[in-house]
């Protein structure tokens, strides 16, 4: 496995993974993004775009 060259890149990746875990467990308020009932990639892109 390749290593991250910068701590910031590792932190961003881990934050994304944690976000996906929260979305799958329904611990994230999806109503703010009007994304209820959509797929996980669509939700993550909507969240990251906001």
Residue frames relative to the residue before (quaternion, step in Angstrom):
aa qw qx qy qz dx dy dz
X 1.0000 0.0000 0.0000 0.0000 0.00 0.00 0.00
X 0.4186 -0.6996 0.5201 0.2546 3.54 -0.98 0.83
X 0.3962 -0.7145 0.5276 0.2328 3.53 -1.11 0.67
X 0.5303 -0.5911 0.4946 0.3533 3.51 -1.27 0.41
X 0.3904 -0.7333 0.5074 0.2288 3.56 -0.95 0.82
X 0.7783 0.1965 -0.1122 0.5856 3.56 1.19 -0.48
X 0.5621 -0.6132 0.4425 0.3350 3.54 -1.07 0.78
X 0.6136 0.5717 -0.3458 0.4209 3.59 1.01 -0.81
X 0.6593 0.5069 -0.3129 0.4587 3.61 0.94 -0.82
X 0.6385 0.5109 -0.3198 0.4785 3.57 1.03 -0.77
X 0.6558 0.5170 -0.3103 0.4542 3.58 0.95 -0.87
X 0.6421 0.5174 -0.3194 0.4669 3.61 0.99 -0.80
X 0.6602 0.5094 -0.3051 0.4599 3.58 0.94 -0.89
X 0.6643 0.4948 -0.3012 0.4724 3.58 0.93 -0.90
X 0.6267 0.5308 -0.3379 0.4597 3.59 1.02 -0.76
X 0.6493 0.5166 -0.3133 0.4620 3.59 1.00 -0.76
X 0.6420 0.5121 -0.3175 0.4740 3.56 1.00 -0.82
X 0.6631 0.4979 -0.3019 0.4703 3.57 0.93 -0.89
X 0.6145 0.5426 -0.3434 0.4583 3.59 1.05 -0.72
X 0.6649 0.4990 -0.3066 0.4636 3.58 0.90 -0.87
X 0.6232 0.5246 -0.3427 0.4680 3.61 1.03 -0.70
X 0.6608 0.5005 -0.3071 0.4676 3.59 0.95 -0.86
X 0.6403 0.5173 -0.3299 0.4622 3.60 0.98 -0.79
X 0.6823 0.4931 -0.2961 0.4513 3.60 0.86 -0.89
X 0.6997 0.4387 -0.2622 0.4992 3.59 1.13 -0.64
X 0.4175 -0.7225 0.4432 0.3274 3.60 1.33 0.05
X 0.4197 0.6913 -0.4751 0.3468 3.57 0.99 0.86
X 0.6494 0.4824 -0.3069 0.5014 3.57 1.26 0.17
X 0.4300 -0.7128 0.4943 0.2506 3.58 -0.86 0.97
X 0.1617 -0.8290 0.5323 0.0562 3.57 -0.16 1.29
X 0.5321 0.6510 -0.4112 0.3521 3.59 1.16 -0.38
X 0.5751 0.5936 -0.3770 0.4180 3.61 1.13 -0.54
X 0.7651 0.3668 -0.1718 0.5005 3.56 1.05 -0.77
X 0.3764 -0.7423 0.4675 0.2978 3.58 1.31 0.08
X 0.4814 0.6874 -0.4096 0.3578 3.56 1.01 0.83
X 0.3274 0.7588 -0.5099 0.2387 3.59 1.17 0.32
X 0.8218 0.2431 -0.1921 0.4782 3.56 -0.94 0.92
X 0.5812 0.5601 -0.3966 0.4373 3.60 1.18 0.29
X 0.6447 -0.5325 0.3763 0.3989 3.57 -1.27 0.12
X 0.6815 -0.5160 0.3428 0.3897 3.56 -1.25 0.47
X 0.6679 0.4833 -0.3409 0.4517 3.68 0.81 -0.74
X 0.6338 0.5196 -0.3319 0.4671 3.59 1.05 -0.72
X 0.6471 0.5157 -0.3149 0.4650 3.57 1.01 -0.81
X 0.6811 0.4890 -0.3077 0.4498 3.58 0.81 -0.92
X 0.6578 0.4895 -0.3292 0.4684 3.61 0.96 -0.70
X 0.6298 0.5204 -0.3345 0.4697 3.61 1.06 -0.67
X 0.6594 0.5019 -0.3064 0.4685 3.58 0.99 -0.84
X 0.7000 0.4694 -0.2798 0.4598 3.58 0.86 -0.91
X 0.6440 0.5215 -0.3254 0.4555 3.59 1.13 -0.52
X 0.6318 0.5600 -0.3327 0.4202 3.60 1.14 -0.54
